[in-house]
Amino acid sequence: MINRRDLEFLLFEVLQVEKLCERARFADFDRDAFDAVIDSAFVLAKEEFAPLAEVMDRQEPELRDGRVWLPAGAQEAVDAYIDSGFLNACFDVDDGGIQLPNSVFIAASVVLTAANVGLSGYVGLTHAAASLLLTHASEQLKRAYAEPMVAGRFFGTMCLSEPQAGSSLADIRTRAIPTDQPYYRIEGSKMWISAGDHQLSENIVHLVLARVPGGPPGTRGISLFVVPKLRVNDDGSLGAGNHVEVAGLNHKMGCRGTVNTVLSFGADGECRGLLVGEVHQGLACMFHMMNAARIGVGASAVALAYTAYMQSLDYARTRPQGRHVGNKDSNSPQLMLTEHADIRRLLLLQKVFVEGGLALVLYCSRLLDEQSAASNTQAALLLDILTPVAKSWPAEFCLESNKHAIQVMGGYGYSRDYAVERLYRDNRLNAIHEGTHGIQALDLLGRKVRAGGGRAFRLLVRRIEADIEGVSDNASLVPYAASLSAAVAQLIRTTDTLVACSKLELSLSHATGYLDAFGHIAVAWMWLRQAGCASEQLAAPGGRDTSFYDGKLRACHFFFTYELPKAVCQLLVLQKLDDSLLTMPEDAYLGS
Amino acid sequence: MINRRDLEFLLFEVLQVEKLCERARFADFDRDAFDAVIDSAFVLAKEEFAPLAEVMDRQEPELRDGRVWLPAGAQEAVDAYIDSGFLNACFDVDDGGIQLPNSVFIAASVVLTAANVGLSGYVGLTHAAASLLLTHASEQLKRAYAEPMVAGRFFGTMCLSEPQAGSSLADIRTRAIPTDQPYYRIEGSKMWISAGDHQLSENIVHLVLARVPGGPPGTRGISLFVVPKLRVNDDGSLGAGNHVEVAGLNHKMGCRGTVNTVLSFGADGECRGLLVGEVHQGLACMFHMMNAARIGVGASAVALAYTAYMQSLDYARTRPQGRHVGNKDSNSPQLMLTEHADIRRLLLLQKVFVEGGLALVLYCSRLLDEQSAASNTQAALLLDILTPVAKSWPAEFCLESNKHAIQVMGGYGYSRDYAVERLYRDNRLNAIHEGTHGIQALDLLGRKVRAGGGRAFRLLVRRIEADIEGVSDNASLVPYAASLSAAVAQLIRTTDTLVACSKLELSLSHATGYLDAFGHIAVAWMWLRQAGCASEQLAAPGGRDTSFYDGKLRACHFFFTYELPKAVCQLLVLQKLDDSLLTMPEDAYLGS
């Protein structure tokens, strides 16, 4: 459940997505077409996705006779997703897609993920795998594997981690042994493989990172392979099994609807893998996909918190409990929960986190559109630096938001009679997969803010400053603009300090604190942009939706009053370059 | 799993619990006796409690034929608890107890709760119910109901909430209708009743809040009743069923081993209740018990996070993953997780939260001992003001700590193969029950800091200042002492501002932010006290356990560097008396 009014505000008022239709790539679309996509997402969410959410959590996928089975209804739901044109939405028309802007697609995905994150996993991975092949694979591989994915006949997976190599991909061991045929022989095990098996599609296309023997060690010796569950004949028909075995299932705290598997390749027969791109260039291919995948994780984190917010708000509006502070007349009627200051605090925290997070992921999706429409260098730079933030900030703070949704509902929120407890469990995943929170932080501080002498960082600062300048004639927003300006100044100072620090390890030991503060400032910026739009609308003659816009201004005030100072405080701490994270000896945790 | 060395440090070095043996009440104990209690807790935890923790989470209690059944083994475990002398530990010898200091008992309870929170629920509620009766009930009721609880033959519950009245006890409706017999007829429903039925004891003693018709409305018209599951004859033998029905079970996200019930009283026959204390004085009796019960919740929150910390630390010490930043040699061996700065951050956050939280709950338990040994007024005042903090700070920040334990372990932490995901689910309860986080905040800011013209608050400040003064000749601790002093000054200023605010609603709208900052300052104080002891030990000739004490100093540094500034930042925000939590209209969340 997402507030459609908010989605439309962000897409069409803040991000002005309609302007994309002026670009050749998106010229076939107009506002009506975008509305129809959003309509369709809400219908699909309500009719197919949401009704299965609870059952997919409670009846986990089962492994029987080496195959994974999902609860009844999952097939129909993914079929409806494909039939509604979501699987092929963003691909080029030439590849069987419809060239929908990514920003509209992500908006629709948020609606669907909010309804059922378990199902979203299967189609999301297929989307990602097809994108990767369409970007990096040969025409032959595209035809044989990517096009059936775009058409929804094959589904996909990403096989990176191994039991001994999670965050450290340099240490993967799966081998790809050349043969005298056009394929390699794949041998090894992969861990944490989402959607690694199921009966939802005719075939499953695993994208597998593996080492060709004799290559360099570490990440420079990793290649990427297409490894289908069933082999595909030259005419496109399905052939024999390819010896990809489900060695076991991982049982998770949440996101239980998306099966998580241990896969074994080639243990009981020849498992064939087809090289994608150049040998030893596998990680580069994979990273090419990372921006979209990571923004997708951020969007998922937002979706899970957004729907919990809506549910807790709905509860708070209809649950009578207690009276105003100081009212001792027990015969007076009880107030609704929404009348209590602390409940308002919990609701406003959720509002600023989920709407701010949504604004951020849609902003990044809009950058993806700029990039795909016109190979826009500035968009690419901004996307590079914002991606770890758009992945991580929602994973961290939208989980916090899920926590508040439970709190609003008290004991009921902690019970399994309401969805908020499930959504909290689901969202705990997002700081872990697709690069942990700490890995994203190293990406931001270790690479992105340093790249090109800080080019992306300076560009981002200019963009924020332009928006600050943009509200300078709006007296009601000037105080927020000034706060943001001061926060950005501290961010610059902290960045300079950390980048200039001669000891790289010391600098990077502060990466996570830096990421969190950076994220808060980015979201404050999103709130200022929203407030700017809302303020204009309220000032317009014959104003409509005044409550909605008023809410945006109040949320902006709340974020700037209670949240932004935390980021500034954090930055001041980081500037001290404390070295205690480098010096803690292992024995000192418990004593010895 | 709790670090025994830490427990002993806090009890015997920081709190000097042995000195309690100089008091008449505790004169029968010595250090050896205390050690034996702790020994016994560790044995019981390992042999009886821990082995059942996972199974009690997975096989929830079942309702069959109107009765609740627990998994096999639960009976043996609680029997062992009783046999080890924990159920009667703190009661007076005259009441069948052994007069163990509460601080030692809480230390043991933390060990047991860390091993199995589900089992702890049954015995903890029995302890609380027996305490209440021993304080407030007639001799006859004590003999009939409290003594069998102390002996472990009967178990107890607390029946406060109703489906329509959670935080708002003023609105409970359960009725107690006088009869021409010495008992009342109880009619109504109670919600969220932990341990409301089971087969672990011969009988269950429900302590029920109900209204005697004709009494004043609201909380001034609530009385307290003993309502046994089975009636008790005058000779102490068990009589007929008392028409307390289990109307249903609530299924929770965590703490699943402690059954949670909806109870119906008198729906199918006469349910007899016996008045405890005076009519209409029920809530006062109940509140009398609150300090101990709330500290117990804080202790439980600490226990759940402490054991997760130990497990994630154990994992991090033995899991190789990745290399030092800048080391591109993939042939070099992988580092253990503990070598990575971000993992150290996650471990140190856990260390400061769980050890700081444990220090706080044990400090409060020690105050309970002062109070019981000598009716110490200062101890009572400190306890009053610290209780909402000792309940809430661990519930909030030890949950955060549980989150970090999962993060250290990555995908494994999110899987159900390790306990850390369960412990996170378990701990989410503690901010909800026994008075929500928001209710505790109102108690602190609305009552405790204002009571007696701020007498308790001023006393607390003097105690903190005395400890600051106490380390003034220790150069290495002076910077922390100065930081704490500055933070306390801001706390005083904020308290003055909020108390002086003429608009009570505005002042109290900041209660939760105030509570959180207050808690951080209290825990900083606990860290300074620990650092003071550790520093002395390190300076002593022939120092032993240097790693342990060094760890305490490093943790103190970490808390003061990274956590305390957050509290100061929060206080500065509160001083502005922003009124947005009072003015948010309901329509502004979503728009209309």
Contacts between the chains, C-beta under 8 A, distances in Angstrom:
chain1	res1	chain2	res2	distance
A	3	B	590	5.1
A	3	B	591	7.5
A	5	B	590	6.9
A	5	B	591	5.1
A	6	B	590	7.5
A	6	B	591	7.7
A	161	B	411	7.1
A	164	B	320	7.7
A	165	B	321	7.7
A	166	B	321	6.5
A	166	B	410	5.2
A	166	B	411	6.1
A	167	B	321	6.1
A	167	B	322	6.1
A	167	B	410	6.8
A	168	B	321	5.1
A	168	B	322	3.9
A	168	B	323	7.5
A	168	B	334	6.5
A	170	B	322	7.6
A	170	B	323	7.6
A	170	B	330	4.6
A	171	B	321	7.9
A	171	B	322	7.8
A	171	B	330	7.2
A	171	B	334	6.3
A	191	B	411	7.3
A	192	B	411	4.7
A	217	B	330	4.0
A	217	B	331	5.2
A	218	B	328	6.9
A	218	B	329	7.7
A	218	B	330	2.8
A	218	B	331	7.9
A	219	B	330	7.3
A	250	B	411	7.4
A	250	B	415	5.1
A	250	B	417	7.6
A	251	B	415	6.2
A	251	B	416	4.4
A	251	B	417	7.3
A	252	B	414	5.5
A	252	B	415	5.6
A	252	B	416	6.7
A	252	B	421	7.8
A	253	B	414	5.5
A	253	B	415	7.6
A	253	B	416	6.6
A	253	B	421	4.0
A	253	B	424	7.5
A	253	B	425	7.2
A	254	B	414	7.9
A	310	B	590	7.9
A	313	B	589	5.6
A	313	B	590	7.2
A	317	B	586	6.3
A	320	B	164	7.7
A	321	B	165	7.7
A	321	B	166	6.4
A	321	B	167	6.1
A	321	B	168	5.1
A	321	B	171	7.9
A	322	B	167	6.1
A	322	B	168	4.0
A	322	B	170	7.6
A	322	B	171	7.9
A	323	B	168	7.6
A	323	B	170	7.6
A	324	B	505	6.8
A	325	B	442	7.4
A	325	B	446	7.1
A	325	B	504	5.9
A	325	B	505	5.3
A	325	B	508	5.2
A	326	B	504	5.5
A	326	B	505	7.1
A	328	B	218	6.9
A	329	B	218	7.7
A	330	B	170	4.6
A	330	B	171	7.2
A	330	B	217	4.0
A	330	B	218	2.8
A	330	B	219	7.3
A	331	B	217	5.3
A	331	B	218	8.0
A	334	B	168	6.5
A	334	B	171	6.3
A	336	B	586	7.7
A	338	B	586	5.0
A	340	B	438	7.6
A	341	B	505	7.0
A	341	B	508	6.7
A	341	B	509	3.6
A	341	B	511	7.8
A	341	B	581	4.3
A	341	B	582	6.2
A	342	B	438	3.6
A	342	B	441	6.9
A	342	B	442	7.8
A	342	B	509	7.7
A	342	B	511	6.8
A	342	B	512	5.5
A	342	B	581	7.9
A	343	B	438	7.6
A	344	B	509	7.9
A	344	B	581	4.9
A	344	B	584	4.9
A	345	B	509	7.6
A	345	B	512	6.3
A	345	B	581	5.4
A	346	B	438	8.0
A	347	B	584	7.8
A	347	B	589	6.2
A	348	B	580	7.6
A	348	B	581	7.4
A	348	B	584	6.4
A	351	B	589	6.0
A	399	B	403	7.8
A	403	B	399	7.8
A	403	B	428	7.5
A	406	B	428	6.6
A	406	B	432	7.6
A	407	B	431	6.4
A	407	B	432	7.0
A	407	B	436	7.0
A	407	B	437	6.7
A	407	B	438	7.8
A	410	B	166	5.2
A	410	B	167	6.8
A	410	B	432	5.7
A	410	B	436	6.2
A	411	B	161	7.2
A	411	B	166	6.2
A	411	B	191	7.3
A	411	B	192	4.8
A	411	B	250	7.4
A	411	B	432	6.1
A	411	B	433	7.2
A	413	B	432	7.5
A	414	B	252	5.5
A	414	B	253	5.5
A	414	B	254	7.8
A	414	B	428	6.4
A	414	B	429	5.8
A	414	B	432	5.6
A	415	B	250	5.1
A	415	B	251	6.2
A	415	B	252	5.6
A	415	B	253	7.6
A	416	B	251	4.4
A	416	B	252	6.8
A	416	B	253	6.6
A	417	B	250	7.6
A	417	B	251	7.3
A	421	B	252	7.9
A	421	B	253	4.0
A	421	B	428	7.9
A	424	B	253	7.5
A	424	B	428	7.3
A	425	B	253	7.2
A	425	B	425	7.2
A	428	B	403	7.4
A	428	B	406	6.6
A	428	B	414	6.4
A	428	B	421	7.9
A	428	B	424	7.3
A	429	B	414	5.8
A	431	B	407	6.4
A	432	B	406	7.6
A	432	B	407	7.0
A	432	B	410	5.7
A	432	B	411	6.1
A	432	B	413	7.5
A	432	B	414	5.6
A	433	B	411	7.2
A	436	B	407	7.0
A	436	B	410	6.2
A	437	B	407	6.7
A	438	B	340	7.6
A	438	B	342	3.6
A	438	B	343	7.6
A	438	B	346	8.0
A	438	B	407	7.8
A	441	B	342	6.9
A	442	B	325	7.4
A	442	B	342	7.8
A	446	B	325	7.1
A	504	B	325	5.9
A	504	B	326	5.5
A	505	B	324	6.8
A	505	B	325	5.3
A	505	B	326	7.0
A	505	B	341	7.0
A	508	B	325	5.2
A	508	B	341	6.7
A	509	B	341	3.6
A	509	B	342	7.7
A	509	B	344	8.0
A	509	B	345	7.7
A	511	B	341	7.8
A	511	B	342	6.9
A	512	B	342	5.5
A	512	B	345	6.3
A	513	B	562	7.6
A	545	B	591	5.5
A	547	B	585	7.1
A	547	B	587	4.0
A	547	B	588	5.4
A	547	B	591	5.0
A	547	B	592	4.6
A	548	B	588	7.7
A	548	B	590	7.3
A	548	B	591	2.4
A	548	B	592	7.3
A	549	B	591	7.5
A	550	B	585	7.5
A	550	B	588	5.1
A	551	B	587	7.5
A	551	B	588	3.4
A	551	B	589	5.9
A	551	B	590	7.2
A	551	B	591	5.9
A	554	B	580	6.4
A	554	B	583	7.8
A	554	B	584	5.9
A	554	B	588	5.6
A	557	B	580	5.8
A	558	B	580	5.8
A	561	B	573	6.7
A	561	B	576	7.5
A	561	B	578	5.2
A	561	B	580	6.7
A	562	B	513	7.6
A	562	B	573	6.2
A	562	B	578	7.9
A	565	B	569	5.5
A	565	B	572	7.3
A	565	B	573	5.6
A	566	B	566	6.8
A	566	B	569	6.3
A	568	B	569	7.8
A	569	B	565	5.5
A	569	B	566	6.3
A	569	B	568	7.8
A	569	B	569	3.8
A	572	B	565	7.3
A	573	B	561	6.7
A	573	B	562	6.2
A	573	B	565	5.6
A	576	B	561	7.6
A	578	B	561	5.2
A	578	B	562	7.9
A	580	B	348	7.6
A	580	B	554	6.4
A	580	B	557	5.8
A	580	B	558	5.8
A	580	B	561	6.7
A	581	B	341	4.3
A	581	B	342	7.8
A	581	B	344	4.9
A	581	B	345	5.5
A	581	B	348	7.4
A	582	B	341	6.2
A	582	B	344	8.0
A	583	B	554	7.8
A	584	B	344	4.9
A	584	B	347	7.8
A	584	B	348	6.4
A	584	B	554	5.9
A	585	B	547	7.1
A	585	B	550	7.5
A	586	B	317	6.3
A	586	B	336	7.8
A	586	B	338	5.0
A	587	B	547	4.0
A	587	B	551	7.5
A	588	B	547	5.4
A	588	B	548	7.7
A	588	B	550	5.1
A	588	B	551	3.4
A	588	B	554	5.6
A	589	B	313	5.6
A	589	B	347	6.2
A	589	B	351	6.0
A	589	B	551	5.9
A	590	B	3	5.1
A	590	B	5	6.9
A	590	B	6	7.5
A	590	B	310	7.9
A	590	B	313	7.2
A	590	B	548	7.3
A	590	B	551	7.2
A	591	B	3	7.5
A	591	B	5	5.1
A	591	B	6	7.7
A	591	B	545	5.5
A	591	B	547	5.0
A	591	B	548	2.4
A	591	B	549	7.5
A	591	B	551	5.9
A	592	B	547	4.7
A	592	B	548	7.3
